């Protein structure tokens, strides 16, 4: 599981579903940073499994994309993990 992006479409008439459902590396990084730096030690302990799972899946997704294509993406498909942009 990685964390998909969210938010509204750009509304610029492109009909591109730019933000919805895709996995954004920067959003996942922010989620990981928040989980890792949480000030409440009890809550942090409870979130440890979520942190570990999200981190492992994100690293696996990015690494597989790099091996497959030879470069990194900022956005990945949430179902296939293929690099998009």
C-alpha positions as CSV (number, residue, x, y, z in Angstrom):
1,X,0.0,0.0,0.0
2,X,1.2,3.4,-0.9
3,X,-0.7,6.6,-0.2
4,X,-2.5,8.0,-3.3
5,X,-2.8,11.7,-4.0
6,X,-6.1,13.5,-3.7
7,X,-7.6,16.9,-4.4
8,X,-9.6,18.4,-7.2
9,X,-8.9,18.4,-10.8
10,X,-7.1,21.4,-12.3
11,X,-10.2,22.6,-14.1
12,X,-8.2,23.8,-17.1
13,X,-10.2,21.8,-19.6
14,X,-7.6,19.1,-20.1
15,X,-9.8,16.4,-18.7
16,X,-6.7,14.9,-17.2
17,X,-7.3,13.2,-13.9
18,X,-3.9,14.5,-12.7
19,X,-4.2,14.3,-8.9
20,X,-6.7,11.6,-8.3
21,X,-5.7,8.1,-7.4
22,X,-2.1,8.3,-8.4
23,X,0.8,7.7,-6.1
24,X,2.9,10.8,-5.6
25,X,6.4,10.3,-4.1
26,X,6.3,13.8,-2.4
27,X,3.0,13.1,-0.7
28,X,4.2,9.7,0.5
29,X,7.5,11.4,1.7
30,X,5.5,13.9,3.8
31,X,3.3,11.1,5.2
32,X,6.4,9.1,6.2
33,X,8.0,12.2,7.7
34,X,4.9,12.9,9.8
35,X,4.7,9.3,11.0
36,X,8.5,9.1,11.8
37,X,8.6,12.5,13.6
38,X,5.3,12.2,15.6
39,X,5.9,13.7,19.0
40,X,3.6,11.3,20.9
41,X,5.7,8.2,21.7
42,X,2.6,5.9,22.3
43,X,1.0,7.0,19.0
44,X,4.3,6.6,17.2
45,X,4.6,3.1,18.5
46,X,1.1,2.3,17.2
47,X,1.9,3.8,13.8
48,X,5.2,1.9,13.5
49,X,3.7,-0.9,11.4
50,X,2.0,1.7,9.0
51,X,5.3,3.5,8.7
52,X,7.3,0.4,7.9
53,X,4.8,-0.9,5.4
54,X,4.4,2.5,3.6
55,X,8.2,3.0,3.5
56,X,8.9,-0.5,2.2
57,X,6.2,-0.2,-0.5
58,X,7.3,3.2,-1.6
59,X,11.0,2.2,-1.8
60,X,10.0,-1.0,-3.8
61,X,7.8,1.0,-6.2
62,X,10.5,3.6,-6.9
63,X,13.3,1.0,-7.2
64,X,11.3,-1.2,-9.6
65,X,10.5,1.8,-11.7
66,X,14.2,2.7,-11.8
67,X,15.3,-0.8,-12.7
68,X,12.6,-1.0,-15.4
69,X,13.1,2.4,-17.0
70,X,16.5,3.7,-15.9
71,X,15.2,6.8,-14.2
72,X,12.9,8.0,-11.4
73,X,9.3,9.2,-11.6
74,X,7.4,11.6,-9.3
75,X,4.1,9.8,-10.0
76,X,3.1,6.1,-10.1
77,X,0.0,4.3,-11.0
78,X,-1.7,3.2,-7.8
79,X,-2.6,-0.3,-9.1
80,X,0.2,-1.3,-11.5
81,X,3.0,0.7,-9.8
82,X,4.2,1.8,-13.3
83,X,5.9,5.2,-13.4
84,X,3.7,7.8,-15.1
85,X,5.4,11.2,-14.9
